[in-house]
Amino acid sequence: MTIESTPKFTAPAAKLWATLPGDTRKQLLSNVWCGKCRHEVTISNFSGAVKAGNLLLVGVCSECRNDVAKVIEMS
């Protein structure tokens, strides 16, 4: 999955994701910490949901396929 393809999002998460500019989305997706690789990676095969008012992306590391997640604080 490329970072421009449409992932599975809940409706509220899709609304929040759509408010972010495209270049910001690319940067967020390529700046995810992988605990196994021990460095920043690109998240792939991800889905999105809203948790406590923030956008939560859950997917896998593009390098080792380990589970990764990213919380994007939405103020």
PDB file of N, CA, C, O and CB in Angstrom:
ATOM      1  N   MET A   1       0.846  -1.178   0.000  1.00  0.00           N
ATOM      2  CA  MET A   1       0.000   0.000   0.000  1.00  0.00           C
ATOM      3  C   MET A   1       0.886   1.234   0.000  1.00  0.00           C
ATOM      4  O   MET A   1       1.798   1.342   0.819  1.00  0.00           O
ATOM      5  CB  MET A   1      -0.960   0.002   1.217  1.00  0.00           C
ATOM      6  N   THR A   2       0.633   2.142  -0.889  1.00  0.00           N
ATOM      7  CA  THR A   2       1.368   3.400  -0.888  1.00  0.00           C
ATOM      8  C   THR A   2       0.750   4.319   0.152  1.00  0.00           C
ATOM      9  O   THR A   2      -0.381   4.109   0.592  1.00  0.00           O
ATOM     10  CB  THR A   2       1.358   4.063  -2.297  1.00  0.00           C
ATOM     11  N   ILE A   3       1.495   5.325   0.533  1.00  0.00           N
ATOM     12  CA  ILE A   3       0.975   6.216   1.559  1.00  0.00           C
ATOM     13  C   ILE A   3      -0.117   7.126   1.024  1.00  0.00           C
ATOM     14  O   ILE A   3      -0.771   7.819   1.804  1.00  0.00           O
ATOM     15  CB  ILE A   3       2.092   7.045   2.139  1.00  0.00           C
ATOM     16  N   GLU A   4      -0.330   7.141  -0.274  1.00  0.00           N
ATOM     17  CA  GLU A   4      -1.399   7.945  -0.857  1.00  0.00           C
ATOM     18  C   GLU A   4      -2.689   7.142  -1.051  1.00  0.00           C
ATOM     19  O   GLU A   4      -3.733   7.730  -1.332  1.00  0.00           O
ATOM     20  CB  GLU A   4      -0.946   8.518  -2.188  1.00  0.00           C
ATOM     21  N   SER A   5      -2.642   5.827  -0.909  1.00  0.00           N
ATOM     22  CA  SER A   5      -3.852   5.037  -1.095  1.00  0.00           C
ATOM     23  C   SER A   5      -4.789   5.236   0.090  1.00  0.00           C
ATOM     24  O   SER A   5      -4.365   5.681   1.157  1.00  0.00           O
ATOM     25  CB  SER A   5      -3.509   3.542  -1.269  1.00  0.00           C
ATOM     26  N   THR A   6      -6.045   4.910  -0.099  1.00  0.00           N
ATOM     27  CA  THR A   6      -7.042   5.156   0.928  1.00  0.00           C
ATOM     28  C   THR A   6      -7.087   4.001   1.923  1.00  0.00           C
ATOM     29  O   THR A   6      -7.439   2.880   1.556  1.00  0.00           O
ATOM     30  CB  THR A   6      -8.420   5.368   0.296  1.00  0.00           C
ATOM     31  N   PRO A   7      -6.734   4.264   3.170  1.00  0.00           N
ATOM     32  CA  PRO A   7      -6.798   3.230   4.208  1.00  0.00           C
ATOM     33  C   PRO A   7      -8.215   3.113   4.758  1.00  0.00           C
ATOM     34  O   PRO A   7      -9.101   3.877   4.374  1.00  0.00           O
ATOM     35  CB  PRO A   7      -5.808   3.543   5.349  1.00  0.00           C
ATOM     36  N   LYS A   8      -8.423   2.158   5.653  1.00  0.00           N
ATOM     37  CA  LYS A   8      -9.724   2.005   6.300  1.00  0.00           C
ATOM     38  C   LYS A   8      -9.784   2.946   7.495  1.00  0.00           C
ATOM     39  O   LYS A   8      -9.012   2.828   8.447  1.00  0.00           O
ATOM     40  CB  LYS A   8      -9.969   0.526   6.741  1.00  0.00           C
ATOM     41  N   PHE A   9     -10.717   3.875   7.418  1.00  0.00           N
ATOM     42  CA  PHE A   9     -10.909   4.854   8.490  1.00  0.00           C
ATOM     43  C   PHE A   9     -12.354   4.805   8.953  1.00  0.00           C
ATOM     44  O   PHE A   9     -13.260   4.538   8.163  1.00  0.00           O
ATOM     45  CB  PHE A   9     -10.532   6.287   8.019  1.00  0.00           C
ATOM     46  N   THR A  10     -12.566   5.064  10.243  1.00  0.00           N
ATOM     47  CA  THR A  10     -13.924   5.295  10.705  1.00  0.00           C
ATOM     48  C   THR A  10     -14.341   6.649  10.123  1.00  0.00           C
ATOM     49  O   THR A  10     -13.488   7.433   9.710  1.00  0.00           O
ATOM     50  CB  THR A  10     -14.027   5.266  12.296  1.00  0.00           C
ATOM     51  N   ALA A  11     -15.627   6.921  10.090  1.00  0.00           N
ATOM     52  CA  ALA A  11     -16.104   8.194   9.523  1.00  0.00           C
ATOM     53  C   ALA A  11     -15.504   9.405  10.247  1.00  0.00           C
ATOM     54  O   ALA A  11     -15.037  10.331   9.583  1.00  0.00           O
ATOM     55  CB  ALA A  11     -17.637   8.260   9.591  1.00  0.00           C
ATOM     56  N   PRO A  12     -15.501   9.431  11.603  1.00  0.00           N
ATOM     57  CA  PRO A  12     -14.893  10.590  12.279  1.00  0.00           C
ATOM     58  C   PRO A  12     -13.399  10.716  11.990  1.00  0.00           C
ATOM     59  O   PRO A  12     -12.887  11.828  11.857  1.00  0.00           O
ATOM     60  CB  PRO A  12     -15.111  10.489  13.784  1.00  0.00           C
ATOM     61  N   ALA A  13     -12.699   9.595  11.894  1.00  0.00           N
ATOM     62  CA  ALA A  13     -11.259   9.624  11.609  1.00  0.00           C
ATOM     63  C   ALA A  13     -11.013  10.142  10.197  1.00  0.00           C
ATOM     64  O   ALA A  13     -10.074  10.907   9.975  1.00  0.00           O
ATOM     65  CB  ALA A  13     -10.636   8.216  11.779  1.00  0.00           C
ATOM     66  N   ALA A  14     -11.834   9.742   9.253  1.00  0.00           N
ATOM     67  CA  ALA A  14     -11.688  10.206   7.875  1.00  0.00           C
ATOM     68  C   ALA A  14     -11.860  11.720   7.793  1.00  0.00           C
ATOM     69  O   ALA A  14     -11.161  12.385   7.028  1.00  0.00           O
ATOM     70  CB  ALA A  14     -12.705   9.506   6.961  1.00  0.00           C
ATOM     71  N   LYS A  15     -12.783  12.264   8.574  1.00  0.00           N
ATOM     72  CA  LYS A  15     -12.996  13.717   8.593  1.00  0.00           C
ATOM     73  C   LYS A  15     -11.758  14.433   9.123  1.00  0.00           C
ATOM     74  O   LYS A  15     -11.330  15.438   8.555  1.00  0.00           O
ATOM     75  CB  LYS A  15     -14.227  14.076   9.453  1.00  0.00           C
ATOM     76  N   LEU A  16     -11.180  13.918  10.213  1.00  0.00           N
ATOM     77  CA  LEU A  16      -9.984  14.540  10.781  1.00  0.00           C
ATOM     78  C   LEU A  16      -8.806  14.427   9.816  1.00  0.00           C
ATOM     79  O   LEU A  16      -8.077  15.396   9.609  1.00  0.00           O
ATOM     80  CB  LEU A  16      -9.629  13.893  12.131  1.00  0.00           C
ATOM     81  N   TRP A  17      -8.621  13.255   9.231  1.00  0.00           N
ATOM     82  CA  TRP A  17      -7.522  13.018   8.295  1.00  0.00           C
ATOM     83  C   TRP A  17      -7.625  13.976   7.105  1.00  0.00           C
ATOM     84  O   TRP A  17      -6.613  14.484   6.622  1.00  0.00           O
ATOM     85  CB  TRP A  17      -7.530  11.547   7.808  1.00  0.00           C
ATOM     86  N   ALA A  18      -8.839  14.216   6.641  1.00  0.00           N
ATOM     87  CA  ALA A  18      -9.053  15.089   5.491  1.00  0.00           C
ATOM     88  C   ALA A  18      -8.699  16.546   5.789  1.00  0.00           C
ATOM     89  O   ALA A  18      -8.446  17.312   4.859  1.00  0.00           O
ATOM     90  CB  ALA A  18     -10.492  14.998   5.039  1.00  0.00           C
ATOM     91  N   THR A  19      -8.675  16.939   7.044  1.00  0.00           N
ATOM     92  CA  THR A  19      -8.326  18.315   7.402  1.00  0.00           C
ATOM     93  C   THR A  19      -6.828  18.573   7.311  1.00  0.00           C
ATOM     94  O   THR A  19      -6.398  19.727   7.309  1.00  0.00           O
ATOM     95  CB  THR A  19      -8.813  18.627   8.803  1.00  0.00           C
ATOM     96  N   LEU A  20      -6.029  17.515   7.238  1.00  0.00           N
ATOM     97  CA  LEU A  20      -4.573  17.667   7.179  1.00  0.00           C
ATOM     98  C   LEU A  20      -4.112  17.816   5.728  1.00  0.00           C
ATOM     99  O   LEU A  20      -4.578  17.084   4.854  1.00  0.00           O
ATOM    100  CB  LEU A  20      -3.871  16.457   7.845  1.00  0.00           C
ATOM    101  N   PRO A  21      -3.208  18.748   5.465  1.00  0.00           N
ATOM    102  CA  PRO A  21      -2.679  18.893   4.098  1.00  0.00           C
ATOM    103  C   PRO A  21      -1.940  17.619   3.658  1.00  0.00           C
ATOM    104  O   PRO A  21      -1.416  16.883   4.494  1.00  0.00           O
ATOM    105  CB  PRO A  21      -1.725  20.116   4.014  1.00  0.00           C
ATOM    106  N   GLY A  22      -1.903  17.369   2.364  1.00  0.00           N
ATOM    107  CA  GLY A  22      -1.286  16.163   1.822  1.00  0.00           C
ATOM    108  C   GLY A  22       0.162  15.972   2.222  1.00  0.00           C
ATOM    109  O   GLY A  22       0.570  14.856   2.543  1.00  0.00           O
ATOM    110  N   ASP A  23       0.955  17.048   2.208  1.00  0.00           N
ATOM    111  CA  ASP A  23       2.365  16.911   2.580  1.00  0.00           C
ATOM    112  C   ASP A  23       2.523  16.580   4.062  1.00  0.00           C
ATOM    113  O   ASP A  23       3.453  15.871   4.444  1.00  0.00           O
ATOM    114  CB  ASP A  23       3.127  18.195   2.249  1.00  0.00           C
ATOM    115  N   THR A  24       1.622  17.088   4.891  1.00  0.00           N
ATOM    116  CA  THR A  24       1.647  16.763   6.317  1.00  0.00           C
ATOM    117  C   THR A  24       1.306  15.293   6.532  1.00  0.00           C
ATOM    118  O   THR A  24       1.925  14.622   7.357  1.00  0.00           O
ATOM    119  CB  THR A  24       0.666  17.660   7.097  1.00  0.00           C
ATOM    120  N   ARG A  25       0.322  14.796   5.789  1.00  0.00           N
ATOM    121  CA  ARG A  25      -0.049  13.382   5.891  1.00  0.00           C
ATOM    122  C   ARG A  25       1.133  12.490   5.524  1.00  0.00           C
ATOM    123  O   ARG A  25       1.413  11.514   6.219  1.00  0.00           O
ATOM    124  CB  ARG A  25      -1.253  13.070   4.981  1.00  0.00           C
ATOM    125  N   LYS A  26       1.822  12.820   4.441  1.00  0.00           N
ATOM    126  CA  LYS A  26       2.987  12.028   4.026  1.00  0.00           C
ATOM    127  C   LYS A  26       4.050  12.009   5.112  1.00  0.00           C
ATOM    128  O   LYS A  26       4.633  10.966   5.406  1.00  0.00           O
ATOM    129  CB  LYS A  26       3.581  12.583   2.725  1.00  0.00           C
ATOM    130  N   GLN A  27       4.297  13.168   5.704  1.00  0.00           N
ATOM    131  CA  GLN A  27       5.310  13.271   6.749  1.00  0.00           C
ATOM    132  C   GLN A  27       4.916  12.443   7.970  1.00  0.00           C
ATOM    133  O   GLN A  27       5.756  11.751   8.544  1.00  0.00           O
ATOM    134  CB  GLN A  27       5.521  14.738   7.148  1.00  0.00           C
ATOM    135  N   LEU A  28       3.651  12.509   8.369  1.00  0.00           N
ATOM    136  CA  LEU A  28       3.189  11.741   9.525  1.00  0.00           C
ATOM    137  C   LEU A  28       3.305  10.236   9.290  1.00  0.00           C
ATOM    138  O   LEU A  28       3.669   9.487  10.197  1.00  0.00           O
ATOM    139  CB  LEU A  28       1.744  12.104   9.852  1.00  0.00           C
ATOM    140  N   LEU A  29       2.994   9.798   8.075  1.00  0.00           N
ATOM    141  CA  LEU A  29       3.036   8.369   7.774  1.00  0.00           C
ATOM    142  C   LEU A  29       4.464   7.838   7.674  1.00  0.00           C
ATOM    143  O   LEU A  29       4.699   6.654   7.911  1.00  0.00           O
ATOM    144  CB  LEU A  29       2.298   8.091   6.481  1.00  0.00           C
ATOM    145  N   SER A  30       5.409   8.695   7.330  1.00  0.00           N
ATOM    146  CA  SER A  30       6.791   8.238   7.192  1.00  0.00           C
ATOM    147  C   SER A  30       7.616   8.502   8.443  1.00  0.00           C
ATOM    148  O   SER A  30       8.834   8.325   8.439  1.00  0.00           O
ATOM    149  CB  SER A  30       7.443   8.911   6.005  1.00  0.00           C
ATOM    150  N   ASN A  31       6.952   8.925   9.510  1.00  0.00           N
ATOM    151  CA  ASN A  31       7.646   9.262  10.753  1.00  0.00           C
ATOM    152  C   ASN A  31       7.005   8.511  11.920  1.00  0.00           C
ATOM    153  O   ASN A  31       6.507   9.121  12.866  1.00  0.00           O
ATOM    154  CB  ASN A  31       7.613  10.797  11.006  1.00  0.00           C
ATOM    155  N   VAL A  32       7.023   7.177  11.840  1.00  0.00           N
ATOM    156  CA  VAL A  32       6.420   6.324  12.866  1.00  0.00           C
ATOM    157  C   VAL A  32       7.530   5.498  13.497  1.00  0.00           C
ATOM    158  O   VAL A  32       8.360   4.929  12.787  1.00  0.00           O
ATOM    159  CB  VAL A  32       5.297   5.400  12.266  1.00  0.00           C
ATOM    160  N   TRP A  33       7.552   5.427  14.820  1.00  0.00           N
ATOM    161  CA  TRP A  33       8.586   4.672  15.521  1.00  0.00           C
ATOM    162  C   TRP A  33       8.258   3.184  15.528  1.00  0.00           C
ATOM    163  O   TRP A  33       7.145   2.788  15.872  1.00  0.00           O
ATOM    164  CB  TRP A  33       8.746   5.186  16.957  1.00  0.00           C
ATOM    165  N   CYS A  34       9.232   2.365  15.147  1.00  0.00           N
ATOM    166  CA  CYS A  34       9.084   0.913  15.229  1.00  0.00           C
ATOM    167  C   CYS A  34       9.973   0.417  16.370  1.00  0.00           C
ATOM    168  O   CYS A  34      11.187   0.622  16.355  1.00  0.00           O
ATOM    169  CB  CYS A  34       9.462   0.215  13.864  1.00  0.00           C
ATOM    170  N   GLY A  35       9.370  -0.225  17.342  1.00  0.00           N
ATOM    171  CA  GLY A  35      10.113  -0.733  18.491  1.00  0.00           C
ATOM    172  C   GLY A  35      11.062  -1.862  18.137  1.00  0.00           C
ATOM    173  O   GLY A  35      12.070  -2.063  18.815  1.00  0.00           O
ATOM    174  N   LYS A  36      10.752  -2.594  17.092  1.00  0.00           N
ATOM    175  CA  LYS A  36      11.623  -3.704  16.685  1.00  0.00           C
ATOM    176  C   LYS A  36      12.810  -3.196  15.867  1.00  0.00           C
ATOM    177  O   LYS A  36      13.947  -3.600  16.109  1.00  0.00           O
ATOM    178  CB  LYS A  36      10.827  -4.742  15.871  1.00  0.00           C
ATOM    179  N   CYS A  37      12.555  -2.319  14.908  1.00  0.00           N
ATOM    180  CA  CYS A  37      13.633  -1.755  14.082  1.00  0.00           C
ATOM    181  C   CYS A  37      14.451  -0.719  14.848  1.00  0.00           C
ATOM    182  O   CYS A  37      15.615  -0.474  14.529  1.00  0.00           O
ATOM    183  CB  CYS A  37      13.052  -1.120  12.816  1.00  0.00           C
ATOM    184  N   ARG A  38      13.833  -0.115  15.857  1.00  0.00           N
ATOM    185  CA  ARG A  38      14.458   0.896  16.710  1.00  0.00           C
ATOM    186  C   ARG A  38      14.810   2.180  15.948  1.00  0.00           C
ATOM    187  O   ARG A  38      15.816   2.828  16.235  1.00  0.00           O
ATOM    188  CB  ARG A  38      15.709   0.325  17.346  1.00  0.00           C
ATOM    189  N   HIS A  39      13.964   2.534  14.974  1.00  0.00           N
ATOM    190  CA  HIS A  39      14.122   3.805  14.265  1.00  0.00           C
ATOM    191  C   HIS A  39      12.797   4.159  13.588  1.00  0.00           C
ATOM    192  O   HIS A  39      11.849   3.374  13.605  1.00  0.00           O
ATOM    193  CB  HIS A  39      15.283   3.727  13.216  1.00  0.00           C
ATOM    194  N   GLU A  40      12.750   5.341  12.996  1.00  0.00           N
ATOM    195  CA  GLU A  40      11.544   5.799  12.314  1.00  0.00           C
ATOM    196  C   GLU A  40      11.350   5.026  11.019  1.00  0.00           C
ATOM    197  O   GLU A  40      12.300   4.765  10.281  1.00  0.00           O
ATOM    198  CB  GLU A  40      11.617   7.311  12.032  1.00  0.00           C
ATOM    199  N   VAL A  41      10.102   4.667  10.761  1.00  0.00           N
ATOM    200  CA  VAL A  41       9.756   3.906   9.562  1.00  0.00           C
ATOM    201  C   VAL A  41       8.484   4.485   8.961  1.00  0.00           C
ATOM    202  O   VAL A  41       7.892   5.416   9.507  1.00  0.00           O
ATOM    203  CB  VAL A  41       9.577   2.394   9.886  1.00  0.00           C
ATOM    204  N   THR A  42       8.077   3.929   7.845  1.00  0.00           N
ATOM    205  CA  THR A  42       6.803   4.283   7.228  1.00  0.00           C
ATOM    206  C   THR A  42       5.772   3.241   7.646  1.00  0.00           C
ATOM    207  O   THR A  42       6.036   2.041   7.586  1.00  0.00           O
ATOM    208  CB  THR A  42       6.926   4.366   5.665  1.00  0.00           C
ATOM    209  N   ILE A  43       4.606   3.699   8.065  1.00  0.00           N
ATOM    210  CA  ILE A  43       3.519   2.800   8.436  1.00  0.00           C
ATOM    211  C   ILE A  43       2.812   2.343   7.157  1.00  0.00           C
ATOM    212  O   ILE A  43       2.608   3.141   6.242  1.00  0.00           O
ATOM    213  CB  ILE A  43       2.514   3.499   9.419  1.00  0.00           C
ATOM    214  N   SER A  44       2.444   1.078   7.093  1.00  0.00           N
ATOM    215  CA  SER A  44       1.705   0.572   5.939  1.00  0.00           C
ATOM    216  C   SER A  44       0.527  -0.258   6.422  1.00  0.00           C
ATOM    217  O   SER A  44       0.447  -0.625   7.594  1.00  0.00           O
ATOM    218  CB  SER A  44       2.623  -0.266   5.012  1.00  0.00           C
ATOM    219  N   ASN A  45      -0.382  -0.548   5.506  1.00  0.00           N
ATOM    220  CA  ASN A  45      -1.594  -1.320   5.820  1.00  0.00           C
ATOM    221  C   ASN A  45      -2.263  -0.790   7.093  1.00  0.00           C
ATOM    222  O   ASN A  45      -2.584  -1.553   8.004  1.00  0.00           O
ATOM    223  CB  ASN A  45      -1.252  -2.822   5.987  1.00  0.00           C
ATOM    224  N   PHE A  46      -2.462   0.504   7.137  1.00  0.00           N
ATOM    225  CA  PHE A  46      -2.959   1.125   8.366  1.00  0.00           C
ATOM    226  C   PHE A  46      -4.446   1.440   8.290  1.00  0.00           C
ATOM    227  O   PHE A  46      -5.042   1.541   7.218  1.00  0.00           O
ATOM    228  CB  PHE A  46      -2.184   2.395   8.659  1.00  0.00           C
ATOM    229  N   SER A  47      -5.009   1.590   9.477  1.00  0.00           N
ATOM    230  CA  SER A  47      -6.395   2.018   9.621  1.00  0.00           C
ATOM    231  C   SER A  47      -6.398   3.187  10.600  1.00  0.00           C
ATOM    232  O   SER A  47      -5.413   3.425  11.300  1.00  0.00           O
ATOM    233  CB  SER A  47      -7.328   0.839  10.117  1.00  0.00           C
ATOM    234  N   GLY A  48      -7.505   3.908  10.642  1.00  0.00           N
ATOM    235  CA  GLY A  48      -7.579   5.075  11.503  1.00  0.00           C
ATOM    236  C   GLY A  48      -8.871   5.113  12.295  1.00  0.00           C
ATOM    237  O   GLY A  48      -9.929   4.710  11.811  1.00  0.00           O
ATOM    238  N   ALA A  49      -8.767   5.605  13.522  1.00  0.00           N
ATOM    239  CA  ALA A  49      -9.922   5.771  14.405  1.00  0.00           C
ATOM    240  C   ALA A  49      -9.658   6.986  15.287  1.00  0.00           C
ATOM    241  O   ALA A  49      -8.521   7.437  15.422  1.00  0.00           O
ATOM    242  CB  ALA A  49     -10.180   4.481  15.272  1.00  0.00           C
ATOM    243  N   VAL A  50     -10.712   7.500  15.876  1.00  0.00           N
ATOM    244  CA  VAL A  50     -10.580   8.617  16.805  1.00  0.00           C
ATOM    245  C   VAL A  50     -10.652   8.063  18.220  1.00  0.00           C
ATOM    246  O   VAL A  50     -11.593   7.352  18.575  1.00  0.00           O
ATOM    247  CB  VAL A  50     -11.688   9.699  16.562  1.00  0.00           C
ATOM    248  N   LYS A  51      -9.652   8.396  19.019  1.00  0.00           N
ATOM    249  CA  LYS A  51      -9.592   7.994  20.425  1.00  0.00           C
ATOM    250  C   LYS A  51      -9.300   9.232  21.257  1.00  0.00           C
ATOM    251  O   LYS A  51      -8.289   9.903  21.047  1.00  0.00           O
ATOM    252  CB  LYS A  51      -8.507   6.885  20.663  1.00  0.00           C
ATOM    253  N   ALA A  52     -10.176   9.533  22.192  1.00  0.00           N
ATOM    254  CA  ALA A  52     -10.030  10.688  23.086  1.00  0.00           C
ATOM    255  C   ALA A  52      -9.798  11.980  22.301  1.00  0.00           C
ATOM    256  O   ALA A  52      -9.031  12.841  22.732  1.00  0.00           O
ATOM    257  CB  ALA A  52      -8.870  10.458  24.065  1.00  0.00           C
ATOM    258  N   GLY A  53     -10.461  12.115  21.148  1.00  0.00           N
ATOM    259  CA  GLY A  53     -10.361  13.321  20.352  1.00  0.00           C
ATOM    260  C   GLY A  53      -9.131  13.391  19.453  1.00  0.00           C
ATOM    261  O   GLY A  53      -8.967  14.354  18.704  1.00  0.00           O
ATOM    262  N   ASN A  54      -8.270  12.389  19.517  1.00  0.00           N
ATOM    263  CA  ASN A  54      -7.067  12.338  18.702  1.00  0.00           C
ATOM    264  C   ASN A  54      -7.197  11.263  17.634  1.00  0.00           C
ATOM    265  O   ASN A  54      -7.966  10.314  17.787  1.00  0.00           O
ATOM    266  CB  ASN A  54      -5.834  12.080  19.574  1.00  0.00           C
ATOM    267  N   LEU A  55      -6.447  11.414  16.561  1.00  0.00           N
ATOM    268  CA  LEU A  55      -6.462  10.446  15.474  1.00  0.00           C
ATOM    269  C   LEU A  55      -5.441   9.353  15.767  1.00  0.00           C
ATOM    270  O   LEU A  55      -4.265   9.646  15.984  1.00  0.00           O
ATOM    271  CB  LEU A  55      -6.165  11.130  14.111  1.00  0.00           C
ATOM    272  N   LEU A  56      -5.877   8.110  15.777  1.00  0.00           N
ATOM    273  CA  LEU A  56      -5.004   6.964  16.025  1.00  0.00           C
ATOM    274  C   LEU A  56      -4.855   6.169  14.744  1.00  0.00           C
ATOM    275  O   LEU A  56      -5.841   5.701  14.176  1.00  0.00           O
ATOM    276  CB  LEU A  56      -5.558   6.070  17.164  1.00  0.00           C
ATOM    277  N   LEU A  57      -3.613   6.018  14.289  1.00  0.00           N
ATOM    278  CA  LEU A  57      -3.302   5.183  13.134  1.00  0.00           C
ATOM    279  C   LEU A  57      -2.655   3.904  13.624  1.00  0.00           C
ATOM    280  O   LEU A  57      -1.710   3.946  14.412  1.00  0.00           O
ATOM    281  CB  LEU A  57      -2.377   5.925  12.130  1.00  0.00           C
ATOM    282  N   VAL A  58      -3.150   2.774  13.167  1.00  0.00           N
ATOM    283  CA  VAL A  58      -2.612   1.470  13.557  1.00  0.00           C
ATOM    284  C   VAL A  58      -2.301   0.709  12.277  1.00  0.00           C
ATOM    285  O   VAL A  58      -3.141   0.611  11.382  1.00  0.00           O
ATOM    286  CB  VAL A  58      -3.619   0.669  14.473  1.00  0.00           C
ATOM    287  N   GLY A  59      -1.094   0.173  12.198  1.00  0.00           N
ATOM    288  CA  GLY A  59      -0.692  -0.567  11.011  1.00  0.00           C
ATOM    289  C   GLY A  59       0.537  -1.398  11.265  1.00  0.00           C
ATOM    290  O   GLY A  59       0.768  -1.859  12.383  1.00  0.00           O
ATOM    291  N   VAL A  60       1.332  -1.591  10.219  1.00  0.00           N
ATOM    292  CA  VAL A  60       2.549  -2.388  10.349  1.00  0.00           C
ATOM    293  C   VAL A  60       3.739  -1.602   9.799  1.00  0.00           C
ATOM    294  O   VAL A  60       3.596  -0.737   8.935  1.00  0.00           O
ATOM    295  CB  VAL A  60       2.401  -3.746   9.609  1.00  0.00           C
ATOM    296  N   CYS A  61       4.915  -1.933  10.330  1.00  0.00           N
ATOM    297  CA  CYS A  61       6.167  -1.352   9.872  1.00  0.00           C
ATOM    298  C   CYS A  61       6.421  -1.800   8.437  1.00  0.00           C
ATOM    299  O   CYS A  61       6.267  -2.976   8.108  1.00  0.00           O
ATOM    300  CB  CYS A  61       7.346  -1.759  10.801  1.00  0.00           C
ATOM    301  N   SER A  62       6.807  -0.863   7.597  1.00  0.00           N
ATOM    302  CA  SER A  62       7.071  -1.188   6.196  1.00  0.00           C
ATOM    303  C   SER A  62       8.350  -2.004   6.028  1.00  0.00           C
ATOM    304  O   SER A  62       8.577  -2.568   4.957  1.00  0.00           O
ATOM    305  CB  SER A  62       7.164   0.086   5.375  1.00  0.00           C
ATOM    306  N   GLU A  63       9.185  -2.078   7.057  1.00  0.00           N
ATOM    307  CA  GLU A  63      10.449  -2.816   6.956  1.00  0.00           C
ATOM    308  C   GLU A  63      10.361  -4.225   7.543  1.00  0.00           C
ATOM    309  O   GLU A  63      10.729  -5.198   6.884  1.00  0.00           O
ATOM    310  CB  GLU A  63      11.549  -2.046   7.658  1.00  0.00           C
ATOM    311  N   CYS A  64       9.872  -4.336   8.788  1.00  0.00           N
ATOM    312  CA  CYS A  64       9.890  -5.649   9.457  1.00  0.00           C
ATOM    313  C   CYS A  64       8.503  -6.258   9.643  1.00  0.00           C
ATOM    314  O   CYS A  64       8.384  -7.400  10.088  1.00  0.00           O
ATOM    315  CB  CYS A  64      10.556  -5.523  10.804  1.00  0.00           C
ATOM    316  N   ARG A  65       7.465  -5.513   9.311  1.00  0.00           N
ATOM    317  CA  ARG A  65       6.068  -5.944   9.431  1.00  0.00           C
ATOM    318  C   ARG A  65       5.598  -6.046  10.887  1.00  0.00           C
ATOM    319  O   ARG A  65       4.559  -6.652  11.151  1.00  0.00           O
ATOM    320  CB  ARG A  65       5.886  -7.286   8.747  1.00  0.00           C
ATOM    321  N   ASN A  66       6.325  -5.478  11.816  1.00  0.00           N
ATOM    322  CA  ASN A  66       5.920  -5.432  13.219  1.00  0.00           C
ATOM    323  C   ASN A  66       4.747  -4.458  13.363  1.00  0.00           C
ATOM    324  O   ASN A  66       4.636  -3.515  12.581  1.00  0.00           O
ATOM    325  CB  ASN A  66       7.115  -5.008  14.136  1.00  0.00           C
ATOM    326  N   ASP A  67       3.883  -4.669  14.338  1.00  0.00           N
ATOM    327  CA  ASP A  67       2.770  -3.755  14.599  1.00  0.00           C
ATOM    328  C   ASP A  67       3.309  -2.403  15.069  1.00  0.00           C
ATOM    329  O   ASP A  67       4.199  -2.339  15.917  1.00  0.00           O
ATOM    330  CB  ASP A  67       1.801  -4.353  15.657  1.00  0.00           C
ATOM    331  N   VAL A  68       2.760  -1.330  14.509  1.00  0.00           N
ATOM    332  CA  VAL A  68       3.122   0.023  14.916  1.00  0.00           C
ATOM    333  C   VAL A  68       1.852   0.859  15.019  1.00  0.00           C
ATOM    334  O   VAL A  68       0.811   0.503  14.467  1.00  0.00           O
ATOM    335  CB  VAL A  68       4.131   0.662  13.915  1.00  0.00           C
ATOM    336  N   ALA A  69       1.956   1.970  15.732  1.00  0.00           N
ATOM    337  CA  ALA A  69       0.819   2.880  15.865  1.00  0.00           C
ATOM    338  C   ALA A  69       1.346   4.310  15.985  1.00  0.00           C
ATOM    339  O   ALA A  69       2.490   4.535  16.378  1.00  0.00           O
ATOM    340  CB  ALA A  69      -0.065   2.504  17.101  1.00  0.00           C
ATOM    341  N   LYS A  70       0.505   5.251  15.644  1.00  0.00           N
ATOM    342  CA  LYS A  70       0.846   6.661  15.781  1.00  0.00           C
ATOM    343  C   LYS A  70      -0.381   7.421  16.241  1.00  0.00           C
ATOM    344  O   LYS A  70      -1.466   7.268  15.679  1.00  0.00           O
ATOM    345  CB  LYS A  70       1.386   7.242  14.450  1.00  0.00           C
ATOM    346  N   VAL A  71      -0.208   8.238  17.264  1.00  0.00           N
ATOM    347  CA  VAL A  71      -1.268   9.114  17.748  1.00  0.00           C
ATOM    348  C   VAL A  71      -0.989  10.507  17.215  1.00  0.00           C
ATOM    349  O   VAL A  71       0.104  11.044  17.396  1.00  0.00           O
ATOM    350  CB  VAL A  71      -1.354   9.110  19.314  1.00  0.00           C
ATOM    351  N   ILE A  72      -1.984  11.091  16.555  1.00  0.00           N
ATOM    352  CA  ILE A  72      -1.868  12.444  16.040  1.00  0.00           C
ATOM    353  C   ILE A  72      -2.808  13.319  16.863  1.00  0.00           C
ATOM    354  O   ILE A  72      -4.031  13.202  16.773  1.00  0.00           O
ATOM    355  CB  ILE A  72      -2.204  12.512  14.501  1.00  0.00           C
ATOM    356  N   GLU A  73      -2.215  14.193  17.659  1.00  0.00           N
ATOM    357  CA  GLU A  73      -3.018  15.045  18.530  1.00  0.00           C
ATOM    358  C   GLU A  73      -3.736  16.093  17.695  1.00  0.00           C
ATOM    359  O   GLU A  73      -3.117  16.837  16.934  1.00  0.00           O
ATOM    360  CB  GLU A  73      -2.141  15.717  19.610  1.00  0.00           C
ATOM    361  N   MET A  74      -5.030  16.136  17.849  1.00  0.00           N
ATOM    362  CA  MET A  74      -5.871  17.087  17.120  1.00  0.00           C
ATOM    363  C   MET A  74      -6.397  18.106  18.127  1.00  0.00           C
ATOM    364  O   MET A  74      -7.212  17.773  18.988  1.00  0.00           O
ATOM    365  CB  MET A  74      -7.054  16.359  16.369  1.00  0.00           C
ATOM    366  N   SER A  75      -5.930  19.341  18.016  1.00  0.00           N
ATOM    367  CA  SER A  75      -6.340  20.375  18.977  1.00  0.00           C
ATOM    368  C   SER A  75      -7.524  21.134  18.470  1.00  0.00           C
ATOM    369  O   SER A  75      -8.009  22.044  19.144  1.00  0.00           O
ATOM    370  CB  SER A  75      -5.203  21.336  19.264  1.00  0.00           C
TER     371      SER A  75
END
